[in-house]
Amino acid sequence: MPYVISAFADEASADLKEQIRICSANGVSFIEMRGVNGKNISDVSSDGAREIKKVLDAGGVKVSSVGSPIGKVGVNDPLAPHLERFKQTVETAHILCAKHMRMFSFYIPHDENPDGHKNEVLEKLGSLLDNAGGITLCHENEHGIFGESPERCRLLYDAFNGRLKLVFDPANFVHCGFDAEAAFNLLSDAVEYFHIKDCSIESKKTVPAGFGDGKIEWILKNFEHTSRDVFLSVEPHLKVFTGFDELQRKEDASIKDEFMYETNEIAFNAAVKALKDVLASV
């Protein structure tokens, strides 16, 4: 029951053919499809999705999950237009032969208690689940949404009796002030797959796997595999410096960041290598 590396290849390039080239160069044969040729995957038509599938097939790359933005709207926003976008994204997932879709549990007004919105969140998520058409919906913990905390992620999983799975993002938990190991202990049985990026508690910066406080090596060692493969989607989120950044660094020797990269491709390569190094230990 191996771990299988996937990636948010739009962080390497916006162009699909370049995404495929860079993934192949890194030995990655799955993409978590989010941005493609300048569009969000949820804004791609059915005909557009069929063209994407042809290019992926020609390049020998498959889609592990559709990295949709579904649920990244305010909890008080009307659901109807969002539901239509969701239905189109489900159709796209089927065309791409993806079994999973990443989604979220709605932004909560920053001055309000998320628990006060539980019923609205559950009602809206229930509508999405009822229209999922056989695609496994996987909730990602994200800053500012109802399911930001490990406890509310657990609540969502339990409320739907496991129909809603979890994407475990250790860096997001760390960034939001939660202990990644404690979060994993609470949620491990609900996890469908992982997003792989790390985060430093001290700086709150995203860093490659194994260089932060996300306990990624420990988590992957302790995850109880079943009979299925488990995707690890590399999501670099690493700093790529501009000409101005480089000028600042040359003028001010005190500015030093070992996790800054010259291009998106180099940053992507570094993120994949870091995960492979972690897996070698696991």
N, C-alpha and C positions, 0 to 999 in steps of 0.2 A: 504494500500500500504506500507507494512513494509520494513525496511532495513533488509537484509539477510547477515549474516556474512559468508565470505569465507576466505581463507588464502593461502598464499604461504607456503605450508606445507614442502617444501624442506628445509626451514630454521630450521625446527625442526629435520629433519632427511633426509638422502639421500634415505633411504629404504622406499618403498611405503607402506609396511604393518605397519611400524612404523609411517609413516605419518598419516595413517588412525587411528591407535590407539590413537595417541596424539590429533588429531582433535576430535575424538569421546569423549575423556576424557574432552575436553574443550567445548563440546556441539556444535561443528562446523561440519556441514554436507556437506559443499562444499569446493572444493579445486580449486585455480587458478593454473593449472598444468604448472610447469616450469621445475623443475629438478626431475627426477624419476630414481631410481636405478642407479645413477651415470651418467645418460645421460640427455642432454637437450631435451626437448620435441620435438623440431624441428629435432632432429637426430634419432627419433624413427621410425622404419618401420611400415607399416600398420599392419603386423602380431604382432609386438611388442605392438602396440596400442590396438589391440584386447585383448591381454593378460592383459594389464593394466586395460582395461574396466571390465574384469571378476573379477579381484581382487577388484576394486572399488565397483562393484555391490555386491560382497560378504560382503564387509565391510559397505554397506549402505551409501556410499559417492558418490556425484555427482561432476561434473566439471562445475564451473561457467564460466570459461574462459580459453583459452590456453594462457599462459604467454610467448609468443614466443619472440625471439630476432630479429624478422623480422624488417628491417629498421635500425638495429644497425651496419651498414657498412658505409663506406665513400661515400659521395655524388658523388664522381668521380669514384667509383668502378663500374665495369660492372654489369648490372642488371641481365643478363641471368642466371648465376649460382644461384644467390640469389632467382630469381623467381622460379626456380625448387625446391629449398628448401621450399619456400613459398607454392607451390602447394602440396607438401607432408604434410606440416603442416595443410593445409586446410583439406586434407583427414583425418589426425589424429583427427582434431576437430570434424569432422562428426562422426567418429568411437566412440569418447568419448561423443557424444551427447552434445557438447559444442556449444552454440550459438554465443559466442564472442571470438575474438582473440585480445590480446594486441600486439601492434607494435609501431614502431618509425619512425621518418622522416629524417634519415640519418645524419651522423656526418659531420659537416662543418669544413674545415681546420681552425685551431685556429686563424690564422692571416688574415682570410678573412671575409668579411661582409656576413652574412647569406642571406640577401635580394638579393645579387647578384646571388644566386643559386635557387631562387624561381622557375623558369621555369623547371629546372632539377628535383627538388623535386616534383613538381606537376605532371610532366610527369611520374616519377617512381611510385608515389603513385597511379596515375590513372591506371597504368598497374596492380598493386596489387589489386585494387578495382575491376577491370574487371575480375580478376581470383579468386575472393573470394568465389564463389560457394555458396552463400547464408549465409556465415558466416559474422557477423557484425564485421568489423574492428574498433578497438578502439585505438586511438593514445594517448600514454603517454608522457607527458612533461618530458623531461630528459635533464640533463646537456650536452651541446656540440652539440646537434642536432638542425636541423632547427627549430623545434617546442619547443625550450627551453622556450621562452617567452610567456606570455598570449596572446600578440597581434598576434604572428605568429600561435599560436594554433587556434585563432579565424579565421585567414586568411585561414588555412587549412580546417576548418569546412565549412566556407562560400564558398570556391572555389569548393567544391564538393556537394554543396547544401544539406549538412547533411548526405550524404552517408557515410562519414567518421565520426565516433563518437569520443568522447573524454573520456579518463580515467583521472580523476582529482587526481593528487598526490600533496597534499599541502606541504609535506616536501620537495619535489623536487623544488617547486617554491621558498620556503624559502631559501633553500640551494643556489639557483642561484641568490638570492638577490631581489626577487619579493615579494610583499605583498600578502599573501594568500587570504585575504578578497577581495581586489581589483581584483585579478585574478578570483575569484569565481563570482563576480558581472559581469565581462565581459563574462564569459564562461558558466554560470549555465545552460542555455537552451540547450547547446551542450553536456552536460555531460551524459554519459551512465552509468558509475559506478565509484566507488572511490577506490583508493589505500589508505590504512590507515597506515601511519607512520607520526611522527611529527619531527620537527627540531627546534633547538634553534638558534636564530639569533646570539647570542653572541658567542657560541662555534662552530656553524655549525655541531654539532653532532646530530645524529638521536636519538630520545627519544620516549618513548611510547606516545600514543595518549593522548592529554590533558596536556602534560608536556612541550610543546614547543610553538612555535609561528605560528603554522599552522592553528589556528582558527577552529579546527575540530568541536568542539561542536557548535559554531556559524554557521558554514557552514551546518552541518546536520540539525540544527533547521530551516534554511532558504531555504533549497533545496525544490523546489516545486515538490512534488511527482505527478506522473501521475497514471494511472491504473496499472502500472507494479511494480514488486518488484525491488529493487535497491540493487545490491551487494556492500558490503564493504569488500574489500580484505585486510586482515591484512598482512603487509609486515614488519616484525619486524626490520631487519637490526640493531639489538642491539649487543653491545659488549659482547662477551663471552671470559672470561679471560683464558689464558693458564697458565701453571705452572710458567712460567717466569713472567707473569703479576702479579700473586699472590705473588711471591717472592719480586717483586719490591714494591708492596703495603705494605708488612710486613716490608720491610727495610726503606721505606720512607713514613712516616705518612702523608706527604703533598699530596700524590697521593690518591685522593678520587674521585670515580665516582659512584654515586648511581645507575646508569643504566648499571652496569656490572654484568654479570650473570655467574654462574658456568658451565652451560651446555646449549646447543642449545634448549633443551626441556624447561628448566626453563625460558629462554629468550622468547620463543614462548608463554608459558603460561602467562607471564607477559604482553606481547603485546595484547593478546586476552582479558585478564582481564581489561586492561586499556580502550580498546574500549567498553567493556560492561559497564564500569563505566560511560563513556561519554554518551552512549545510555540511561542509566538510567536517566541522566539529560535531554537528548533530549526528 
